[in-house]
C-alpha cells in the first residue's frame, strides 16, 4: 500500500520525497514511525544535507543511526529493506526493496530500478 500511495502524490522535498517514502515503508512493516522528528524541518536539498550532517555525519552514517542497523550487501537485501542508491548527479537517495527491484521516489515520480543500482541496504524488521 505504501508503494501504491506513493504513485498518487507529487514529489515535494521535505514532504513527499525518498526519505518520507522510506519512513512510510518502515512504519508499515514495523510500526516504528521515524518521520515525525523530521517533518517540516527541511524544504531544500541543502537543508536536508545539513540536518543529516548534524544527525549522523554522512548520508550512510545518518541512516545507519536512524534505522539502528549496519547496511548489508544488496544480495542479502529482502523485500521491505531500505536501499541506498546514487543517481547520475552523484546524489544519494533511499528506495524500498521490492524483491528483484527497488522502488525509488524522485522528482519524476515513482520509478523502479534494478537492485544493482543500490550500494547497500538496511535490514528492516
N, C-alpha and C positions, 0 to 999 in steps of 0.2 A: 504494500500500500504506500510506503514511503516513496518508492520509485515512481509509481503512477501519479502521486500527488505532485512530485517534482516536475512532471511533464506540463502541468497546468499553470504553474506560476512563473512569471518572468524573472529572470536573473536580476537581483539587486544586491550589490555588495553591502554586506553588513546586515542584510535582512533575509535574503534567499540566495545563498552562494554555496560554494563547495563545503565550507565549514558548517554552516547551518544544516545542510543536507546530510553530512556525516553525523552530526549530533542527533538528527532525527532518526537515522538508522540505528545508532547506538541505543537511543531511548526506546525504540520499538522492540529491540532484541533483549535489552537488559533491564529496562525500567529506570535507568540512570539518565538524567537529563542534564547534560553539560551546558546547554545553550543559554540558560538564564544569566549566567555570570558574564556572558559576552554580548548579549543583545543590547543594541543601542550604543555600543562603545566604539564602533568604527563605521565609517562610510566610504573610506578611500583605501586603496592598497597601502599607501604609506602609513595610515593609522593602524591598519591590520598588522603590518610588519612590526611597527613599534610595540604594539601590545604583545605580539609573540616574543619579541626580543626581551621585553620586561618579564614575561611569564616564564620562559624557559630557555631563551637564547636562540638557537637556530629553529627553523621550521620543524625539523625532525625531533629535536630535543623537546620542543614545546608540546608536541602531540604525544610523545612518549610519556611525558609527565602527566598530561591530561588523561590519557587512556590507561595509564598505570601499568603498561607492559612494554617490553622492548619490541621493536619491529622485527618481524620474521621475514625470511626469504619468500618471495612470491610462490614458489612451488608448494609451500606449506599453507598458503592462504586459503581460507574457506569462505563460503558464501556468508555475507554479512560482515566480514572483516573490512577494515578501512585501509585502503591503499594510498600510497603517496606517489604521484607522478609529476614529471616536469614537462611543461609544454615547450613549444618551439622557441619561445622567447626566454627560456631558462627559468620560468617561474614555477614554483611548487604549488600543487593543489592536492585536494583529497578526493577520493572516489570510493564507492561502495562495491566490493567484490560481489559479483552476481553468479559466480560459477566459473565459466570459461572466460568471462569478460569483467569489465569494471565500468559501472555507471558513474559518469562524471558530469557534474553540473557546472556549466560555464556560461560565458556571455552569449553564446549561440543556443543555449538551452541544454537539455539533457542529451548526452552522447554516450555511446558505448565503445570502449576501447578494449583492445586485447590485454590480457593480464601482463604481458611482457612490457607494456608501456609504463608499468609501475616499478619503482625502485625496491619497494618492500611493502609490507602490510602489518598493521597492528591487529592481533587476535582479539576479537570482541566476543564476550560471553563465554 
